[in-house]
Every structure is written in C-alpha cells, then in structure tokens.
Amino acid sequence: MTDSETQRIWDRLPPIPTDKPVLIAGPTASGKSALALQIAEEFGGVIVNADASQVYDCWRVISARPSVEEEARAPHLLYGHIAYDQDYSTGHWLREVKPLLTGGARPIIVGGTGLYFSALTEGMAEIPATPPEIRAEADQLSLQTLIDGVDNLTLGRIDINNRARVQRAWEVQRATGRSLSDWQSKTPPPALDLKDTLPIVFDVDKQWLLDRITRRFDQMLDAGALQEVEAMRALYDPSLPAFKAIGVPELTDYLDGRLTLDTARERATIATRQFAKRQRTWFRARMKNWIRVDFSK
C-alpha cells in the first residue's frame, strides 16, 4: 500500500484513541481485517476475532482468516483455536472476550458476526446450554416444524429464514420451558458500553463489494482453499457449524463429483453475496450509533 493510499484511509477515519477498545464490523470481503492490522501497527493493540467461521482451526483460507505473515505483524487472539467438532456459540465467544477487555493490551475487535458485537455491547442472556439429546432432536426437524414450535414474540425478533437462529429458539424453548424472548428480557448489563469504545462499521458501495466478493473466491482457490477442504473431506458432517462455512459445502460437492468446479465457484459466490446482504441489513438496523466509514469511493 502506498503512502497516499494509507493517508486516504486515515483521512476517512475518526481520531484513533490509544486507550479505548476499537470495534470494527463489516460485511465479508470489505477489508475490515486489513484496517484492524493497520490500526494495531500504527497505534498499538491486540486484534481479537469476532467472526464465527474464523474460530475453527481447520479453516484459514476458506474463512479468510489472517495469514501467518499477518499474524506475525501484530498479536491476534481467538483465531483458529476451536476444533471442527467443538461446540462454540456466541456465549462461548463472549466469555473468552471478557478477560481481554481489562488489564492487557487495548483490544481491536474485528469481524462480521453481528451477534458477537450485540452480545458484547448490548448484553446477553445467560441461557443454560442445550442438552445433546434436544440438539439431536432439533437436527432432525424441518425448518417449518421448528418455526411452529417457537412463540410469536421470539419469531418476530429473529430471521425465520435462518435455520440456525430458529433452531436455537426452538431448543431454548424445548429445553427450558421458557421462550428465548423471555430469557432475553432478563439480559444483564453489557460487558462493554458502546460509549467507551471507538465503534466503526463499514458501509461500502454495494457493487464495489460484489466485485470484491467475486474476485475473492478465485483468490481463495489460488491460495489453497480446495486443498483445505479436501483435507477435511473424510470428517465432513453438514450438521456441524464448521462445515457450514461458505465454500465448504460447494467445494465438497465438487470433490465428490456432484458439481463442476465452475458451478461450485458460482454457488459459493452467490452464497457469499447473500450473506453479505444479510450482514449489511443487520449492521444498518442494529448499529445505528456506530461510526460509518466507506473506503469504496
């Protein structure tokens, strides 16, 4: 990056304090990880992952985790530290982040998982873990059956097209006898008050982002994404969250002969665009008090 390009970035950002946590949210492929690294190198701090796919140790390329070289340039935490079959939720992430908020290097928390940021800055209900037998029961049900088993108040607060969200609500209601919305109404204070942070959310041009998404999957293939998926092929289980990372099902279908590589690439790109759209919708609805930045123009 040239000096003029670097200066252009700083000109579009608010002043960066050295004593406050920095939060950086943005859709996939928008460049947020690169910004976090620049801030860490220029102003100090430890980069903390807030992306659900990047916690898994099996996915570096396919999840666009920082490279080994990038991780060597600044401290990185909560990246690639969870096994593919290990249970990991927003609650797990929040418990891991809390100790990083005090007593050490200033955290620069970056990612695209909106739930992580809302749990951090808005609080999160302390719901008991779902018993394995109820999780197994839910895995066998259709999306419509799960929806039918969730109360209307909770349904009005979640994306009913997102099976993971609906299933979570169903499991809570089935396991505890209380609705997810009831648990959420008793949410404790947040671990981090938004006013005590520098909260940045990327709000970039749609076409600019789509072009980057299209290029990114080819870059992932060049960097070894196919080999990464092939190494996990024998362990593939579509019910596990790790294997739902975009690109994994598509490349697995290619390796198993169900798709051509071109079709797998097209489907993964479409899925990424749809995911980015959901992210942008979430950020605009839930992060109205964040500082919006646009590096696409």
C-alpha positions in Angstrom: 0.0 0.0 0.0 1.4 3.4 -1.0 1.7 6.3 1.4 -1.1 8.1 -0.4 -3.4 5.1 0.0 -2.6 4.9 3.7 -3.2 8.6 4.2 -6.6 8.3 2.4 -7.7 5.7 4.9 -6.7 7.8 7.9 -8.4 10.8 6.5 -11.7 8.9 6.4 -11.4 7.6 10.0 -12.1 9.4 13.2 -9.2 10.1 15.5 -7.9 6.7 16.9 -7.5 6.8 20.7 -4.8 4.6 22.3 -6.8 3.9 25.5 -10.2 2.7 24.1 -11.2 -0.6 22.6 -11.8 -0.3 18.8 -14.7 -2.3 17.3 -14.6 -2.9 13.6 -17.7 -4.5 12.0 -18.3 -5.0 8.3 -19.6 -7.4 5.6 -17.4 -10.1 4.2 -14.6 -9.0 1.8 -14.9 -5.4 2.8 -11.3 -5.0 4.1 -12.0 -4.8 7.8 -9.2 -7.2 8.9 -6.7 -5.1 6.9 -7.8 -2.0 8.7 -7.6 -3.7 12.1 -4.0 -4.7 11.3 -3.1 -1.1 10.2 -4.5 0.3 13.5 -2.7 -2.2 15.6 0.6 -1.4 13.9 0.1 2.3 14.0 -1.5 2.8 17.4 -0.9 -0.5 19.2 -3.3 -3.1 20.5 -4.2 -6.8 20.1 -6.5 -7.9 17.3 -9.4 -10.0 18.6 -11.6 -12.1 16.2 -15.3 -11.5 16.0 -16.1 -13.8 13.1 -17.8 -17.1 13.8 -16.1 -19.0 10.9 -12.6 -17.9 11.8 -12.6 -19.6 15.2 -12.1 -23.0 13.6 -8.6 -24.4 13.3 -9.3 -26.2 10.0 -10.2 -23.1 8.0 -7.6 -20.4 7.4 -8.1 -19.9 3.6 -11.8 -20.7 3.3 -12.7 -18.4 6.2 -10.3 -15.6 5.1 -8.5 -15.8 8.4 -5.4 -13.5 8.6 -2.4 -15.2 7.1 0.6 -16.4 9.2 2.5 -13.4 7.9 -0.2 -11.0 9.0 -0.5 -12.7 12.4 3.2 -12.1 12.9 2.8 -8.4 12.4 0.6 -7.9 15.5 -0.9 -10.1 18.2 -4.1 -11.9 17.2 -6.4 -13.7 19.5 -9.4 -16.1 19.2 -8.5 -17.2 15.7 -8.3 -20.8 14.7 -8.5 -22.0 18.3 -11.6 -24.3 18.1 -11.7 -27.8 16.7 -14.1 -28.5 13.9 -16.4 -30.6 16.1 -16.3 -28.5 19.2 -19.4 -26.7 20.3 -18.9 -22.9 20.1 -21.6 -20.2 20.5 -21.9 -16.5 21.0 -21.9 -17.2 24.7 -18.6 -19.1 24.4 -17.1 -16.1 22.5 -18.3 -13.6 25.0 -16.8 -15.5 27.9 -13.5 -15.6 26.1 -13.5 -11.9 25.2 -14.4 -10.5 28.7 -11.0 -11.1 30.2 -9.4 -9.4 27.2 -11.2 -6.1 28.0 -9.1 -5.2 31.0 -5.5 -5.4 32.2 -3.8 -6.0 28.9 -3.2 -4.6 25.5 -6.0 -2.5 24.1 -8.3 -4.8 22.1 -9.2 -4.2 18.5 -12.2 -6.4 17.9 -12.9 -7.1 14.3 -15.3 -9.3 12.4 -18.6 -9.8 10.6 -20.7 -11.7 13.1 -23.2 -9.1 14.3 -24.4 -11.3 17.2 -21.0 -11.2 18.7 -21.0 -7.4 18.7 -24.5 -7.1 20.0 -23.8 -9.5 22.9 -20.7 -7.5 23.7 -22.3 -4.1 23.7 -25.9 -4.8 24.5 -25.6 -7.7 26.9 -26.6 -11.3 26.5 -29.0 -13.5 28.4 -27.3 -16.3 30.4 -29.3 -19.2 28.9 -28.4 -22.8 30.0 -26.7 -25.0 27.5 -28.9 -27.1 25.3 -28.7 -30.9 26.2 -27.3 -33.0 23.4 -30.4 -35.1 23.1 -32.5 -32.0 22.4 -30.0 -30.7 19.9 -30.1 -34.1 18.1 -33.9 -34.0 18.1 -33.9 -30.5 16.6 -31.4 -31.5 13.9 -34.0 -34.0 12.5 -36.8 -31.5 12.2 -37.8 -29.4 9.2 -37.5 -25.6 9.4 -41.3 -25.2 9.3 -41.7 -27.6 12.2 -39.1 -25.6 14.2 -40.9 -22.4 13.4 -44.2 -23.9 14.6 -42.6 -24.7 17.9 -41.4 -21.1 18.6 -43.6 -18.4 20.2 -44.7 -15.5 18.1 -42.8 -12.8 20.1 -39.5 -14.6 19.5 -40.3 -15.2 15.8 -40.8 -11.5 15.4 -37.3 -10.9 16.6 -35.3 -13.4 14.5 -34.7 -14.1 10.8 -37.1 -17.1 10.3 -35.2 -18.0 7.1 -32.1 -18.6 9.1 -32.4 -22.2 10.3 -29.6 -21.8 13.0 -31.5 -18.9 14.6 -34.8 -20.6 14.5 -33.4 -23.9 15.8 -31.7 -22.1 18.7 -35.0 -20.5 19.7 -36.7 -23.9 19.4 -34.0 -25.6 21.5 -34.2 -23.0 24.3 -38.0 -23.3 24.5 -37.9 -27.1 24.5 -35.0 -27.4 27.0 -36.0 -24.7 29.5 -39.8 -24.4 29.1 -39.2 -20.6 28.6 -39.1 -18.7 25.3 -36.0 -17.2 24.0 -37.6 -13.7 24.2 -38.4 -14.3 27.9 -34.7 -15.1 28.6 -33.6 -12.1 26.6 -35.9 -9.8 28.6 -33.7 -10.5 31.6 -30.4 -9.7 29.9 -27.6 -8.5 32.3 -25.7 -5.2 31.6 -23.2 -5.4 28.6 -19.6 -6.3 29.1 -18.6 -3.2 27.2 -20.5 0.1 26.9 -20.5 1.4 23.4 -19.7 4.9 24.5 -16.4 3.7 26.0 -15.3 2.4 22.6 -14.5 3.6 19.1 -17.2 1.6 17.1 -16.6 1.5 13.3 -18.9 -0.2 10.8 -18.1 -0.5 7.1 -20.9 0.9 4.9 -19.5 0.4 1.4 -20.9 0.7 -2.1 -22.8 -2.5 -3.0 -21.3 -3.0 -6.4 -17.8 -2.4 -5.1 -18.4 -5.1 -2.5 -19.9 -7.6 -5.0 -16.9 -7.2 -7.3 -14.5 -7.9 -4.4 -16.6 -11.0 -3.4 -16.4 -12.3 -7.0 -12.6 -11.9 -7.0 -12.1 -13.3 -3.5 -13.2 -16.8 -4.2 -10.8 -17.2 -7.1 -8.1 -15.8 -4.8 -9.1 -18.4 -2.2 -8.8 -21.2 -4.7 -5.3 -19.9 -5.7 -4.3 -19.8 -2.0 -5.3 -23.5 -1.4 -9.0 -23.4 -0.4 -9.7 -26.6 -2.3 -6.8 -28.5 -0.6 -8.0 -27.2 2.7 -11.5 -28.6 2.2 -10.1 -31.9 0.8 -8.0 -32.4 4.0 -11.3 -32.3 6.0 -13.3 -34.3 3.5 -13.3 -37.6 5.5 -14.7 -35.8 8.5 -17.4 -33.8 6.6 -20.6 -33.5 8.6 -23.1 -31.0 7.2 -24.8 -30.7 10.6 -21.7 -29.2 12.2 -21.4 -25.4 12.1 -17.8 -25.6 11.0 -18.8 -27.3 7.8 -21.4 -24.6 7.0 -18.7 -22.1 6.3 -19.4 -20.7 2.8 -17.4 -22.5 0.2 -17.1 -25.7 2.2 -20.3 -27.4 1.0 -19.8 -26.3 -2.5 -16.2 -27.5 -2.8 -17.1 -30.7 -1.0 -19.7 -31.3 -3.7 -17.1 -30.7 -6.4 -14.7 -33.2 -4.7 -17.4 -35.7 -4.6 -18.3 -35.3 -8.2 -21.7 -33.7 -7.8 -20.6 -30.3 -9.2 -18.1 -28.9 -11.7 -15.6 -26.5 -10.2 -17.2 -23.6 -12.2 -20.6 -24.4 -10.7 -19.1 -24.7 -7.2 -17.4 -21.4 -7.6 -20.6 -19.8 -8.8 -22.7 -21.2 -6.0 -20.2 -20.2 -3.4 -20.0 -16.6 -4.8 -23.8 -16.3 -4.8 -23.9 -17.6 -1.2 -21.3 -15.1 -0.2 -23.3 -12.2 -1.8 -26.4 -13.3 0.0 -24.5 -13.5 3.3 -23.1 -10.0 2.7 -26.6 -8.7 2.1 -27.8 -10.1 5.4 -24.8 -8.6 7.2 -25.4 -5.2 5.7 -29.0 -5.3 6.7 -28.1 -6.3 10.3 -25.5 -3.6 10.6 -27.8 -0.9 9.3 -30.6 -1.9 11.6 -28.6 -2.7 14.8 -25.6 -0.4 14.6 -27.2 3.0 14.1 -25.0 4.6 16.7 -21.7 3.3 15.2 -19.4 5.4 13.1 -19.9 4.5 9.4 -17.0 4.5 7.1 -16.7 3.9 3.3 -13.5 3.2 1.6 -15.1 2.2 -1.7 -15.1 5.6 -3.2 
